[in-house]
Amino acid sequence: MKTVTLDIRSPSDAMADFVQAWNTGKSQRSARISFATPELLWQVLTAKRWELLKAMCGGGPMSIREAARRVGRDVKAVHGDVTALIDAGILNRTPKGKIEFPFDAVKVEFMLQAA
């Protein structure tokens, strides 16, 4: 199963992990997409966009129209959400112009601590 982990990490921590993987030639077990703050994660992953990811998870490449049909929403509104998710690196656009969430599972990882 191909899993992506969405987490909260500083850009410097994310870059350090990338450099270590590059230098050792060992990649992580799963893909990882990091956000600098919890607020940024929730700004990108709105309830509607999370619903869209759930509908696309493991579904392979599809048109925006098909994604909109799966979530029962207007194509124009889904197009806006798709654009935001592509810009965040969560969705991909295929060479044939379709959209893809290339993962079978999503893990969200963050910790809330006392200030």
N, CA, C and O atoms as CSV, one atom per row, in Angstrom:
chain,resi,resn,atom,element,x,y,z
A,1,MET,N,N,0.844,-1.173,0.000
A,1,MET,CA,C,0.000,0.000,0.000
A,1,MET,C,C,0.891,1.238,0.000
A,1,MET,O,O,1.819,1.342,0.802
A,2,LYS,N,N,0.610,2.159,-0.886
A,2,LYS,CA,C,1.382,3.394,-0.992
A,2,LYS,C,C,0.728,4.461,-0.114
A,2,LYS,O,O,-0.406,4.874,-0.354
A,3,THR,N,N,1.467,4.897,0.903
A,3,THR,CA,C,0.943,5.825,1.906
A,3,THR,C,C,1.687,7.152,1.852
A,3,THR,O,O,2.893,7.186,1.612
A,4,VAL,N,N,0.962,8.242,2.076
A,4,VAL,CA,C,1.574,9.553,2.221
A,4,VAL,C,C,1.305,10.028,3.647
A,4,VAL,O,O,0.208,9.855,4.176
A,5,THR,N,N,2.321,10.627,4.254
A,5,THR,CA,C,2.174,11.198,5.584
A,5,THR,C,C,2.159,12.710,5.449
A,5,THR,O,O,3.076,13.297,4.875
A,6,LEU,N,N,1.120,13.337,5.976
A,6,LEU,CA,C,1.028,14.791,6.045
A,6,LEU,C,C,1.393,15.166,7.464
A,6,LEU,O,O,0.779,14.680,8.414
A,7,ASP,N,N,2.395,16.032,7.619
A,7,ASP,CA,C,2.830,16.357,8.971
A,7,ASP,C,C,3.163,17.835,9.111
A,7,ASP,O,O,3.151,18.597,8.145
A,8,ILE,N,N,3.459,18.208,10.349
A,8,ILE,CA,C,3.857,19.572,10.692
A,8,ILE,C,C,5.334,19.529,11.047
A,8,ILE,O,O,5.724,18.904,12.033
A,9,ARG,N,N,6.152,20.195,10.244
A,9,ARG,CA,C,7.595,20.279,10.513
A,9,ARG,C,C,8.106,21.592,9.968
A,9,ARG,O,O,7.576,22.124,8.993
A,10,SER,N,N,9.122,22.101,10.594
A,10,SER,CA,C,9.731,23.324,10.095
A,10,SER,C,C,10.403,23.034,8.755
A,10,SER,O,O,10.836,21.908,8.509
A,11,PRO,N,N,10.489,24.037,7.896
A,11,PRO,CA,C,11.177,23.828,6.617
A,11,PRO,C,C,12.607,23.324,6.803
A,11,PRO,O,O,13.082,22.523,5.998
A,12,SER,N,N,13.303,23.778,7.850
A,12,SER,CA,C,14.685,23.333,8.059
A,12,SER,C,C,14.734,21.845,8.430
A,12,SER,O,O,15.640,21.135,7.994
A,13,ASP,N,N,13.768,21.366,9.231
A,13,ASP,CA,C,13.722,19.939,9.566
A,13,ASP,C,C,13.411,19.097,8.336
A,13,ASP,O,O,14.018,18.046,8.129
A,14,ALA,N,N,12.474,19.553,7.526
A,14,ALA,CA,C,12.120,18.826,6.305
A,14,ALA,C,C,13.321,18.761,5.360
A,14,ALA,O,O,13.581,17.724,4.751
A,15,MET,N,N,14.042,19.862,5.243
A,15,MET,CA,C,15.209,19.900,4.358
A,15,MET,C,C,16.328,19.012,4.897
A,15,MET,O,O,17.022,18.355,4.121
A,16,ALA,N,N,16.510,18.984,6.206
A,16,ALA,CA,C,17.543,18.123,6.798
A,16,ALA,C,C,17.262,16.655,6.493
A,16,ALA,O,O,18.181,15.902,6.173
A,17,ASP,N,N,16.001,16.245,6.591
A,17,ASP,CA,C,15.647,14.860,6.255
A,17,ASP,C,C,15.892,14.565,4.785
A,17,ASP,O,O,16.356,13.481,4.434
A,18,PHE,N,N,15.579,15.534,3.920
A,18,PHE,CA,C,15.816,15.361,2.492
A,18,PHE,C,C,17.309,15.196,2.212
A,18,PHE,O,O,17.707,14.307,1.460
A,19,VAL,N,N,18.133,16.051,2.815
A,19,VAL,CA,C,19.580,15.993,2.599
A,19,VAL,C,C,20.144,14.669,3.106
A,19,VAL,O,O,21.000,14.067,2.458
A,20,GLN,N,N,19.667,14.220,4.253
A,20,GLN,CA,C,20.144,12.944,4.789
A,20,GLN,C,C,19.779,11.790,3.841
A,20,GLN,O,O,20.609,10.922,3.570
A,21,ALA,N,N,18.558,11.785,3.349
A,21,ALA,CA,C,18.143,10.731,2.415
A,21,ALA,C,C,18.966,10.804,1.127
A,21,ALA,O,O,19.347,9.775,0.568
A,22,TRP,N,N,19.232,12.004,0.670
A,22,TRP,CA,C,20.023,12.196,-0.554
A,22,TRP,C,C,21.446,11.679,-0.359
A,22,TRP,O,O,21.978,10.971,-1.214
A,23,ASN,N,N,22.051,12.032,0.758
A,23,ASN,CA,C,23.441,11.644,1.021
A,23,ASN,C,C,23.605,10.148,1.274
A,23,ASN,O,O,24.621,9.564,0.898
A,24,THR,N,N,22.623,9.532,1.900
A,24,THR,CA,C,22.727,8.110,2.209
A,24,THR,C,C,22.153,7.231,1.103
A,24,THR,O,O,22.421,6.030,1.054
A,25,GLY,N,N,21.373,7.826,0.225
A,25,GLY,CA,C,20.734,7.049,-0.837
A,25,GLY,C,C,19.558,6.236,-0.340
A,25,GLY,O,O,19.031,5.389,-1.061
A,26,LYS,N,N,19.146,6.491,0.895
A,26,LYS,CA,C,18.015,5.756,1.471
A,26,LYS,C,C,16.807,6.677,1.528
A,26,LYS,O,O,16.825,7.714,2.192
A,27,SER,N,N,15.765,6.283,0.826
A,27,SER,CA,C,14.546,7.082,0.873
A,27,SER,C,C,13.688,6.622,2.038
A,27,SER,O,O,13.879,5.534,2.580
A,28,GLN,N,N,12.738,7.472,2.413
A,28,GLN,CA,C,11.829,7.112,3.496
A,28,GLN,C,C,10.895,6.003,3.023
A,28,GLN,O,O,10.698,5.813,1.823
A,29,ARG,N,N,10.321,5.276,3.980
A,29,ARG,CA,C,9.385,4.199,3.637
A,29,ARG,C,C,8.167,4.729,2.897
A,29,ARG,O,O,7.652,4.068,1.996
A,30,SER,N,N,7.710,5.901,3.265
A,30,SER,CA,C,6.530,6.457,2.626
A,30,SER,C,C,6.794,7.905,2.242
A,30,SER,O,O,7.711,8.548,2.751
A,31,ALA,N,N,5.969,8.396,1.336
A,31,ALA,CA,C,6.066,9.798,0.934
A,31,ALA,C,C,5.654,10.676,2.107
A,31,ALA,O,O,4.882,10.258,2.970
A,32,ARG,N,N,6.175,11.887,2.127
A,32,ARG,CA,C,5.878,12.808,3.221
A,32,ARG,C,C,5.690,14.198,2.636
A,32,ARG,O,O,6.506,14.667,1.843
A,33,ILE,N,N,4.607,14.849,3.036
A,33,ILE,CA,C,4.351,16.243,2.667
A,33,ILE,C,C,4.230,16.999,3.970
A,33,ILE,O,O,3.383,16.688,4.807
A,34,SER,N,N,5.093,18.006,4.138
A,34,SER,CA,C,5.154,18.727,5.409
A,34,SER,C,C,4.604,20.135,5.279
A,34,SER,O,O,4.732,20.780,4.238
A,35,PHE,N,N,3.992,20.595,6.350
A,35,PHE,CA,C,3.480,21.953,6.459
A,35,PHE,C,C,4.207,22.628,7.613
A,35,PHE,O,O,4.530,21.981,8.609
A,36,ALA,N,N,4.462,23.908,7.487
A,36,ALA,CA,C,5.240,24.626,8.493
A,36,ALA,C,C,4.467,24.829,9.795
A,36,ALA,O,O,5.072,24.879,10.866
A,37,THR,N,N,3.139,24.946,9.720
A,37,THR,CA,C,2.329,25.178,10.912
A,37,THR,C,C,1.014,24.399,10.800
A,37,THR,O,O,0.584,24.068,9.695
A,38,PRO,N,N,0.375,24.106,11.938
A,38,PRO,CA,C,-0.947,23.469,11.873
A,38,PRO,C,C,-1.957,24.347,11.132
A,38,PRO,O,O,-2.822,23.842,10.417
A,39,GLU,N,N,-1.841,25.653,11.308
A,39,GLU,CA,C,-2.768,26.572,10.642
A,39,GLU,C,C,-2.661,26.449,9.123
A,39,GLU,O,O,-3.673,26.484,8.423
A,40,LEU,N,N,-1.453,26.306,8.618
A,40,LEU,CA,C,-1.259,26.152,7.178
A,40,LEU,C,C,-1.845,24.825,6.692
A,40,LEU,O,O,-2.463,24.767,5.630
A,41,LEU,N,N,-1.648,23.773,7.467
A,41,LEU,CA,C,-2.233,22.482,7.108
A,41,LEU,C,C,-3.744,22.599,6.985
A,41,LEU,O,O,-4.319,22.128,6.003
A,42,TRP,N,N,-4.399,23.219,7.963
A,42,TRP,CA,C,-5.866,23.339,7.937
A,42,TRP,C,C,-6.337,24.325,6.888
A,42,TRP,O,O,-7.458,24.211,6.393
A,43,GLN,N,N,-5.499,25.295,6.541
A,43,GLN,CA,C,-5.851,26.229,5.460
A,43,GLN,C,C,-5.879,25.490,4.120
A,43,GLN,O,O,-6.757,25.730,3.291
A,44,VAL,N,N,-4.922,24.598,3.915
A,44,VAL,CA,C,-4.850,23.838,2.666
A,44,VAL,C,C,-5.864,22.698,2.666
A,44,VAL,O,O,-6.560,22.490,1.672
A,45,LEU,N,N,-5.952,21.960,3.770
A,45,LEU,CA,C,-6.840,20.798,3.842
A,45,LEU,C,C,-8.175,21.171,4.481
A,45,LEU,O,O,-8.462,20.782,5.613
A,46,THR,N,N,-8.977,21.917,3.753
A,46,THR,CA,C,-10.319,22.248,4.224
A,46,THR,C,C,-11.165,20.979,4.227
A,46,THR,O,O,-10.753,19.954,3.684
A,47,ALA,N,N,-12.326,21.046,4.827
A,47,ALA,CA,C,-13.221,19.882,4.881
A,47,ALA,C,C,-13.579,19.400,3.475
A,47,ALA,O,O,-13.602,18.194,3.231
A,48,LYS,N,N,-13.856,20.307,2.557
A,48,LYS,CA,C,-14.216,19.936,1.181
A,48,LYS,C,C,-13.038,19.284,0.462
A,48,LYS,O,O,-13.227,18.331,-0.294
A,49,ARG,N,N,-11.827,19.786,0.690
A,49,ARG,CA,C,-10.642,19.209,0.040
A,49,ARG,C,C,-10.313,17.837,0.629
A,49,ARG,O,O,-9.872,16.943,-0.093
A,50,TRP,N,N,-10.526,17.665,1.934
A,50,TRP,CA,C,-10.320,16.360,2.557
A,50,TRP,C,C,-11.307,15.358,1.965
A,50,TRP,O,O,-10.936,14.221,1.672
A,51,GLU,N,N,-12.551,15.767,1.788
A,51,GLU,CA,C,-13.567,14.912,1.173
A,51,GLU,C,C,-13.140,14.519,-0.242
A,51,GLU,O,O,-13.323,13.373,-0.654
A,52,LEU,N,N,-12.578,15.463,-0.976
A,52,LEU,CA,C,-12.090,15.205,-2.334
A,52,LEU,C,C,-10.953,14.185,-2.313
A,52,LEU,O,O,-10.942,13.262,-3.128
A,53,LEU,N,N,-10.000,14.335,-1.399
A,53,LEU,CA,C,-8.902,13.370,-1.291
A,53,LEU,C,C,-9.415,11.980,-0.961
A,53,LEU,O,O,-8.931,10.993,-1.517
A,54,LYS,N,N,-10.386,11.889,-0.065
A,54,LYS,CA,C,-10.957,10.583,0.283
A,54,LYS,C,C,-11.592,9.937,-0.946
A,54,LYS,O,O,-11.472,8.728,-1.146
A,55,ALA,N,N,-12.262,10.735,-1.764
A,55,ALA,CA,C,-12.922,10.198,-2.957
A,55,ALA,C,C,-11.914,9.775,-4.024
A,55,ALA,O,O,-12.191,8.880,-4.822
A,56,MET,N,N,-10.754,10.410,-4.038
A,56,MET,CA,C,-9.738,10.114,-5.050
A,56,MET,C,C,-8.735,9.066,-4.593
A,56,MET,O,O,-8.028,8.494,-5.423
A,57,CYS,N,N,-8.657,8.803,-3.301
A,57,CYS,CA,C,-7.663,7.902,-2.732
A,57,CYS,C,C,-7.725,6.529,-3.401
A,57,CYS,O,O,-8.748,5.846,-3.343
A,58,GLY,N,N,-6.620,6.133,-4.035
A,58,GLY,CA,C,-6.542,4.846,-4.707
A,58,GLY,C,C,-7.312,4.764,-6.008
A,58,GLY,O,O,-7.406,3.687,-6.596
A,59,GLY,N,N,-7.870,5.878,-6.475
A,59,GLY,CA,C,-8.721,5.877,-7.668
A,59,GLY,C,C,-8.006,6.045,-8.985
A,59,GLY,O,O,-8.634,5.952,-10.040
A,60,GLY,N,N,-6.703,6.290,-8.954
A,60,GLY,CA,C,-5.958,6.484,-10.193
A,60,GLY,C,C,-6.281,7.827,-10.844
A,60,GLY,O,O,-7.049,8.618,-10.299
A,61,PRO,N,N,-5.686,8.081,-12.022
A,61,PRO,CA,C,-5.924,9.348,-12.718
A,61,PRO,C,C,-7.392,9.498,-13.113
A,61,PRO,O,O,-8.036,8.529,-13.514
A,62,MET,N,N,-7.914,10.714,-12.995
A,62,MET,CA,C,-9.299,10.991,-13.375
A,62,MET,C,C,-9.443,12.448,-13.789
A,62,MET,O,O,-8.581,13.277,-13.500
A,63,SER,N,N,-10.525,12.742,-14.458
A,63,SER,CA,C,-10.802,14.126,-14.849
A,63,SER,C,C,-11.350,14.876,-13.633
A,63,SER,O,O,-11.808,14.268,-12.665
A,64,ILE,N,N,-11.293,16.195,-13.705
A,64,ILE,CA,C,-11.877,17.004,-12.632
A,64,ILE,C,C,-13.379,16.760,-12.591
A,64,ILE,O,O,-13.979,16.737,-11.516
A,65,ARG,N,N,-13.980,16.580,-13.747
A,65,ARG,CA,C,-15.417,16.292,-13.812
A,65,ARG,C,C,-15.751,15.006,-13.040
A,65,ARG,O,O,-16.741,14.953,-12.311
A,66,GLU,N,N,-14.919,13.974,-13.209
A,66,GLU,CA,C,-15.139,12.713,-12.490
A,66,GLU,C,C,-14.960,12.912,-10.989
A,66,GLU,O,O,-15.737,12.378,-10.197
A,67,ALA,N,N,-13.949,13.669,-10.595
A,67,ALA,CA,C,-13.732,13.942,-9.167
A,67,ALA,C,C,-14.938,14.684,-8.589
A,67,ALA,O,O,-15.394,14.375,-7.489
A,68,ALA,N,N,-15.451,15.664,-9.338
A,68,ALA,CA,C,-16.629,16.417,-8.886
A,68,ALA,C,C,-17.843,15.503,-8.755
A,68,ALA,O,O,-18.623,15.638,-7.812
A,69,ARG,N,N,-18.006,14.574,-9.694
A,69,ARG,CA,C,-19.118,13.622,-9.642
A,69,ARG,C,C,-19.025,12.750,-8.390
A,69,ARG,O,O,-20.034,12.473,-7.743
A,70,ARG,N,N,-17.806,12.321,-8.055
A,70,ARG,CA,C,-17.612,11.438,-6.893
A,70,ARG,C,C,-17.979,12.119,-5.579
A,70,ARG,O,O,-18.442,11.462,-4.647
A,71,VAL,N,N,-17.774,13.430,-5.501
A,71,VAL,CA,C,-18.092,14.141,-4.257
A,71,VAL,C,C,-19.419,14.892,-4.335
A,71,VAL,O,O,-19.834,15.520,-3.361
A,72,GLY,N,N,-20.087,14.829,-5.491
A,72,GLY,CA,C,-21.388,15.470,-5.636
A,72,GLY,C,C,-21.337,16.978,-5.564
A,72,GLY,O,O,-22.208,17.616,-4.973
A,73,ARG,N,N,-20.295,17.552,-6.181
A,73,ARG,CA,C,-20.110,19.006,-6.142
A,73,ARG,C,C,-19.990,19.581,-7.543
A,73,ARG,O,O,-19.815,18.849,-8.517
A,74,ASP,N,N,-20.087,20.887,-7.632
A,74,ASP,CA,C,-19.953,21.632,-8.870
A,74,ASP,C,C,-18.518,21.534,-9.406
A,74,ASP,O,O,-17.559,21.625,-8.640
A,75,VAL,N,N,-18.380,21.350,-10.717
A,75,VAL,CA,C,-17.051,21.191,-11.332
A,75,VAL,C,C,-16.175,22.414,-11.082
A,75,VAL,O,O,-14.984,22.275,-10.804
A,76,LYS,N,N,-16.752,23.606,-11.178
A,76,LYS,CA,C,-15.966,24.837,-10.994
A,76,LYS,C,C,-15.401,24.923,-9.569
A,76,LYS,O,O,-14.246,25.306,-9.381
A,77,ALA,N,N,-16.206,24.572,-8.581
A,77,ALA,CA,C,-15.732,24.604,-7.192
A,77,ALA,C,C,-14.647,23.562,-6.968
A,77,ALA,O,O,-13.652,23.835,-6.297
A,78,VAL,N,N,-14.832,22.367,-7.527
A,78,VAL,CA,C,-13.828,21.314,-7.386
A,78,VAL,C,C,-12.544,21.721,-8.101
A,78,VAL,O,O,-11.450,21.416,-7.624
A,79,HIS,N,N,-12.660,22.399,-9.228
A,79,HIS,CA,C,-11.474,22.870,-9.950
A,79,HIS,C,C,-10.624,23.771,-9.054
A,79,HIS,O,O,-9.399,23.646,-9.040
A,80,GLY,N,N,-11.255,24.671,-8.313
A,80,GLY,CA,C,-10.524,25.539,-7.393
A,80,GLY,C,C,-9.810,24.756,-6.310
A,80,GLY,O,O,-8.668,25.061,-5.966
A,81,ASP,N,N,-10.485,23.739,-5.766
A,81,ASP,CA,C,-9.862,22.906,-4.740
A,81,ASP,C,C,-8.719,22.077,-5.319
A,81,ASP,O,O,-7.682,21.910,-4.678
A,82,VAL,N,N,-8.910,21.560,-6.528
A,82,VAL,CA,C,-7.853,20.779,-7.191
A,82,VAL,C,C,-6.618,21.651,-7.401
A,82,VAL,O,O,-5.496,21.210,-7.154
A,83,THR,N,N,-6.820,22.877,-7.851
A,83,THR,CA,C,-5.696,23.794,-8.069
A,83,THR,C,C,-4.925,24.032,-6.773
A,83,THR,O,O,-3.694,24.020,-6.773
A,84,ALA,N,N,-5.636,24.245,-5.678
A,84,ALA,CA,C,-4.973,24.455,-4.376
A,84,ALA,C,C,-4.199,23.217,-3.949
A,84,ALA,O,O,-3.098,23.339,-3.412
A,85,LEU,N,N,-4.749,22.028,-4.173
A,85,LEU,CA,C,-4.072,20.792,-3.779
A,85,LEU,C,C,-2.878,20.481,-4.677
A,85,LEU,O,O,-1.892,19.906,-4.218
A,86,ILE,N,N,-2.960,20.852,-5.938
A,86,ILE,CA,C,-1.797,20.710,-6.831
A,86,ILE,C,C,-0.698,21.667,-6.389
A,86,ILE,O,O,0.469,21.284,-6.314
A,87,ASP,N,N,-1.074,22.923,-6.094
A,87,ASP,CA,C,-0.088,23.920,-5.650
A,87,ASP,C,C,0.606,23.488,-4.355
A,87,ASP,O,O,1.772,23.817,-4.139
A,88,ALA,N,N,-0.103,22.754,-3.494
A,88,ALA,CA,C,0.478,22.282,-2.231
A,88,ALA,C,C,1.287,20.997,-2.414
A,88,ALA,O,O,1.927,20.533,-1.470
A,89,GLY,N,N,1.264,20.421,-3.612
A,89,GLY,CA,C,2.018,19.197,-3.871
A,89,GLY,C,C,1.299,17.930,-3.451
A,89,GLY,O,O,1.914,16.866,-3.376
A,90,ILE,N,N,0.010,18.026,-3.178
A,90,ILE,CA,C,-0.747,16.864,-2.717
A,90,ILE,C,C,-1.330,16.080,-3.888
A,90,ILE,O,O,-1.324,14.849,-3.878
A,91,LEU,N,N,-1.830,16.785,-4.892
A,91,LEU,CA,C,-2.317,16.148,-6.114
A,91,LEU,C,C,-1.307,16.349,-7.229
A,91,LEU,O,O,-0.515,17.291,-7.205
A,92,ASN,N,N,-1.342,15.454,-8.204
A,92,ASN,CA,C,-0.496,15.566,-9.403
A,92,ASN,C,C,-1.380,15.738,-10.622
A,92,ASN,O,O,-2.533,15.307,-10.637
A,93,ARG,N,N,-0.829,16.371,-11.641
A,93,ARG,CA,C,-1.479,16.419,-12.944
A,93,ARG,C,C,-0.687,15.485,-13.847
A,93,ARG,O,O,0.536,15.589,-13.929
A,94,THR,N,N,-1.376,14.572,-14.525
A,94,THR,CA,C,-0.713,13.610,-15.399
A,94,THR,C,C,-0.393,14.258,-16.737
A,94,THR,O,O,-0.945,15.311,-17.057
A,95,PRO,N,N,0.497,13.645,-17.531
A,95,PRO,CA,C,0.800,14.194,-18.861
A,95,PRO,C,C,-0.435,14.302,-19.761
A,95,PRO,O,O,-0.460,15.117,-20.683
A,96,LYS,N,N,-1.449,13.491,-19.499
A,96,LYS,CA,C,-2.683,13.548,-20.297
A,96,LYS,C,C,-3.682,14.566,-19.748
A,96,LYS,O,O,-4.809,14.651,-20.238
A,97,GLY,N,N,-3.278,15.341,-18.732
A,97,GLY,CA,C,-4.137,16.399,-18.204
A,97,GLY,C,C,-5.117,15.959,-17.124
A,97,GLY,O,O,-5.936,16.760,-16.674
A,98,LYS,N,N,-5.047,14.717,-16.707
A,98,LYS,CA,C,-5.926,14.257,-15.633
A,98,LYS,C,C,-5.281,14.590,-14.293
A,98,LYS,O,O,-4.113,14.972,-14.227
A,99,ILE,N,N,-6.054,14.439,-13.240
A,99,ILE,CA,C,-5.531,14.675,-11.896
A,99,ILE,C,C,-5.414,13.334,-11.190
A,99,ILE,O,O,-6.132,12.380,-11.490
A,100,GLU,N,N,-4.480,13.293,-10.235
A,100,GLU,CA,C,-4.235,12.029,-9.556
A,100,GLU,C,C,-3.776,12.274,-8.129
A,100,GLU,O,O,-2.939,13.136,-7.861
A,101,PHE,N,N,-4.344,11.494,-7.223
A,101,PHE,CA,C,-3.835,11.389,-5.861
A,101,PHE,C,C,-3.192,10.013,-5.812
A,101,PHE,O,O,-3.883,9.012,-5.621
A,102,PRO,N,N,-1.860,9.952,-5.983
A,102,PRO,CA,C,-1.191,8.672,-6.232
A,102,PRO,C,C,-0.943,7.803,-4.992
A,102,PRO,O,O,0.052,7.082,-4.919
A,103,PHE,N,N,-1.844,7.879,-4.034
A,103,PHE,CA,C,-1.667,7.132,-2.796
A,103,PHE,C,C,-2.924,6.337,-2.475
A,103,PHE,O,O,-4.031,6.697,-2.876
A,104,ASP,N,N,-2.724,5.246,-1.743
A,104,ASP,CA,C,-3.835,4.404,-1.309
A,104,ASP,C,C,-4.271,4.729,0.112
A,104,ASP,O,O,-5.353,4.332,0.544
A,105,ALA,N,N,-3.422,5.456,0.836
A,105,ALA,CA,C,-3.716,5.779,2.231
A,105,ALA,C,C,-3.053,7.105,2.601
A,105,ALA,O,O,-2.029,7.487,2.035
A,106,VAL,N,N,-3.659,7.790,3.560
A,106,VAL,CA,C,-3.141,9.066,4.065
A,106,VAL,C,C,-3.016,8.955,5.578
A,106,VAL,O,O,-3.919,8.477,6.264
A,107,LYS,N,N,-1.872,9.409,6.079
A,107,LYS,CA,C,-1.653,9.478,7.522
A,107,LYS,C,C,-1.373,10.941,7.845
A,107,LYS,O,O,-0.501,11.555,7.229
A,108,VAL,N,N,-2.101,11.504,8.802
A,108,VAL,CA,C,-1.874,12.879,9.233
A,108,VAL,C,C,-1.235,12.808,10.615
A,108,VAL,O,O,-1.747,12.151,11.522
A,109,GLU,N,N,-0.103,13.498,10.757
A,109,GLU,CA,C,0.703,13.362,11.971
A,109,GLU,C,C,1.090,14.740,12.497
A,109,GLU,O,O,1.811,15.489,11.838
A,110,PHE,N,N,0.599,15.066,13.700
A,110,PHE,CA,C,1.049,16.284,14.361
A,110,PHE,C,C,0.725,16.171,15.841
A,110,PHE,O,O,-0.076,15.331,16.251
A,111,MET,N,N,1.357,17.027,16.641
A,111,MET,CA,C,1.182,16.978,18.081
A,111,MET,C,C,0.798,18.368,18.588
A,111,MET,O,O,1.381,19.375,18.184
A,112,LEU,N,N,-0.177,18.402,19.464
A,112,LEU,CA,C,-0.566,19.640,20.121
A,112,LEU,C,C,0.038,19.603,21.514
A,112,LEU,O,O,-0.192,18.667,22.280
A,113,GLN,N,N,0.819,20.641,21.836
A,113,GLN,CA,C,1.497,20.692,23.139
A,113,GLN,C,C,1.093,21.956,23.895
A,113,GLN,O,O,0.652,22.944,23.306
A,114,ALA,N,N,1.255,21.894,25.189
A,114,ALA,CA,C,1.013,23.070,26.014
A,114,ALA,C,C,2.029,24.139,25.655
A,114,ALA,O,O,3.185,23.833,25.364
A,115,ALA,N,N,1.604,25.380,25.676
A,115,ALA,CA,C,2.504,26.486,25.314
A,115,ALA,C,C,3.530,26.751,26.369
A,115,ALA,O,O,4.358,27.648,26.213
